[in-house]
Amino acid sequence: MRIYMQNQPDESGNHRYYQLLLQGDLLAGCSIIVESGVVGKAGRIKRIHFDDWDEAQESMIAMRDAQVQRGFKVMFVQGQESGR
């Protein structure tokens, strides 16, 4: 599952982005990969590991909701929301 968000341009005209990617691993766990930064420039990447898919999905939705409250808009969602 992938969620891509952007906010309104800042005073310098730059859009910021925030992307969440949920993917399974080979050891029955999964990770949320968080990428954020300014559109067109190198961003920051962070990986958060979970042993449980449902827990990871709930965390991903909470991260999305937190960014929406900060002014980000969901541009697109890709993938399924339940199961693997």
N, C-alpha and C positions, 0 to 999 in steps of 0.2 A: 504494500500500500504506500502511496506517495501523496503528500500534500504540499503544494507550492503556494506561497503567499507573498504579497508585496504591500508596501505602504505608500502613502502619498509622498511625492518628492519633498525633500527638505529645502532649506533656504538656498542651498547651492544647486538645486535641481536634480539631485541624485535620488533614485529609488533604492530602497533597501529591500532585500528578499530574505525569506526564512523558509527553508525546505525541510520536511520530515520524511524519512524513508524507513519503513518497517520491513525487515527481511529476516527470514529464517537462516539458521546456520546448520552445519553438519552434525552438531552434537545435541540436537533436539531443543536448542534454545533459540533466541532471536535477539536482534539488535535494532535500536532506533538510531539512525544516523541523522544528526542535526547539522545542517549547513546554513550559515547566515553571512550576510555581508552586503556590499553595495553592488548593484547590477553592473556587470561588465568588468568587475575587479575580482581579485582573489578573495575568497571568503574563509571563514573559520569553520572547521569540521570537528564534530564531537561524536563519539560512539558511546551508547549506553546499552549495556547487555542486560537481558532478562532471561530467566529460566522458563517463564510461562508466557505463551502467546497472548492470552486474554489480558494479563497484567500489562504487557507491553502496549497493547492496543489502547487500553484505558489511559495509560500514561501519555501516549501520543495524542489522544483526543484532548486531554487536559493541557498539553503543551500548545495545541492548536488554539484552544479557547483562550489561553493566557495571551497569545500573540494577537488574537482578534481584539481583545480588550485594550491592547496597546496601540490599536489603529491599523493593524495589518488586515488585508482583505484576501480571502481564499481565491486564488486565480483558477486552480484546478485540482481535482482529486483523481487519482488513478489507482485502480486495483480494487480488491474486494475488502469488505469491512469485517467479515467473520470467517473464522477458520483459516486454513493455510492454502 
